């Protein structure tokens, strides 16, 4: 190999080395892989924390039954579901109508008194969560007022296709209310206070 060829090879090698050094650090494969791994770990951690939060809420929340109110028939989208509304929503709106200036959007708590079947009956409204003001049979439940409509947890209950007939007997929504007043809908309940299970003809009673 003559000197000219050697100089050409050297120049090419230098140019290639310089180009590799000019690649930004965040564009390097090792960095991209590290970022992807950290992102995946973050997503998995977030999901795990939400699952733990749900399980804790389910296990420790106090059972509260809320009477269902008439609503449009169940719809069909991504499987079967039942659209829900609660009689307590009307009680909240009636109480807000008595205020001097009813807000269009607000967050607050509705205080309910539980009867012998754990059915919650409207007592009063509160602007904040104050457990020390509750009677032994009272629970505070968080509600949201948005554009004049009251929201209590979810307004839909999803179930497996083909089980719609069983849930037509629903009279109550069974909630688990945690120590912050947050309600979590877990089941639908019939008029005899049995949890509706379309796969089981023997309806379990709601336990305290």
N, C-alpha and C positions, 0 to 999 in steps of 0.2 A: 504494500500500500504506500503510495507516494505521500509527500508532505501535504499536498493540497487536499487529498481525501481525508487525511488525518485531521486537518484543520476543520473541514466540513463536518466530520463526525463529532468533533469536540464542540463545535458551535451548536449543532443540533441537540447534543446532550445538555449543554448549558441552557439553551432555550427551553427545553422540556422541563428541566429542573426549576427554572425561574417561573414557568407557567404554573407548575404544581404548587410553588410557594405562594403564588398570588391568589389561589383559591381561598375564599373567606372561610374562617373557622367553622361557621355554622353550615357550610355547604359540604363539609367533609362527611363521608359515610358513617364514621364512628359516632360523630355528633348526632347525625340524623337518627341512627339506631337508638342512641341513648335517650333522645327526646321522645321517640315513639314508645320506648319501654316505660319511661316515667309517666307519660300520658296514660298508658294502659293501666299502670298501677294506680294512678289517681282516679280513673273511672271505676275500677274494681273496688277501691276503698270507699268511694262515694256510694256505690250500690250497696256494699256490705253495711255501711252505717245506716242507710235508709231501711234495709231489711231488719236490722237490729232495733231501730226505732219503732218500726211497725210492730214487731213481735212484742216489744216491751209495752207498747200502747195496748195491744190486744190482750196481753196477760194481766196488766195491772189496772186497766180502765174499768170504771164502774158501769154496770149495765143500766141503760136507760132506754125505755121504749117510747117512741114518738108516733102518735097516730097519723096515718096517711090521709091525705086529702085527695079528692077526685082530681084526675089529671088526664091528659090526652092518652089514648091507647098506646101500648108499647110499640116501639119502632123496630125496624130491622136494618141494622148497619153494623158490620163487623160482628155478626152473630146476633142473638136475641138479647134485648135489654128492656127493662121496664123503667119508664120515666116516672120520677117520684116528686111528690110535693107533700108538705106536712101541714097539718092543722095549726101547728105552732107558728108557722110563718104568718098566717092571718092574725093571730093574737099579737105578734110583734108589730105588724103594720097598724093594727087598731090602737095599740099603745102609743106608737109614734105619732099617729094622727092627732092625739090629744096634746101633743107638745106644741109650744108656741110657734116654733119654726122647724118643721120636719125636714131633716137633711135628705139630700138625694143619694149621698154616699157616706157611709160611716161603718165603724166596727164597734161592736159592743157585746154584752152578755145578756142572755135571757135566763132568768132564774125560774126553775121549775120545781114543783113539789112532787115527790114520788109517792104513788099509792102502793097498795099491797102487792101489785103486779109489776112494780117498777115503771109504770106509765107516768111520764112527766106531764104535769099540768101547769099552765102558765101562772106565774105569781107576779113578777115585775121585771123591769129592765134595769141594767146597771151599765155604767160607762166603762168600768174597769173590773178586773177580776179581784174580788175581795172575799176569800174563803172564810175569813173570820166573822163575816156578817151572815153566813148561811145557817139556817136551822138544820137539825139533824137529818131531816128528810128532804133537804133541798140540794139541788145541783145547779151550777152555773155553766151554761153552754155558750160557746162563742158563736156569734153570727156576723154576717157581712151584709150590709145594705149597699147595693149597687144599682144605680139608675132606677131607684124606686122599688127594686125587687130584693127580697130577703133570700139569702143563701145559707143553708145549714149543711155543712159538709158536702156530700155529693147529691146530685139530683137524678141519678140513674143507678140502676142495679143490673149488672150483667149476669147472664146465666147461659148454660149450654143450650144449644138449639134443640127443640123438641120438648123442653121442660116448661114451656109457657103456661100450660094449663094449671100446673101445681101452684104457680105464683099468683094466679088470679085470686087466690084466697087470702092474699096479704092484707092485713089490717094495720100493721105497725112495722116500723123500721127499728131494728135492734142496734143500738149504738154502744160503743165503749167510750166513755168520757174520761180523759186523763186528768191529772192534778192541775192542769193549766186550763181546763175547760174546753179542750179541743175534742170534738166528736168524731168517731170513726165508725162508719156503717159496716156491720159485719153480716147481718142476716135480715131476712124478712120473716114476720111472725103472723100467725093467723088469729082469728077472733078468740080462740081458746088458749091463747098465749103459748102456742107450740111453734117452735122454730121450723120453718118450711124446708124440708129436705126432699126433693123430688125423687131421690133414689131410695128413700126409706119411708114406708107406710106408717111407721111408728114415729110420731112427732115428739121430739125431745122438748121438755118444758124449760122455760127460761129460768136459770138458777141465779140466786143472789150472789 
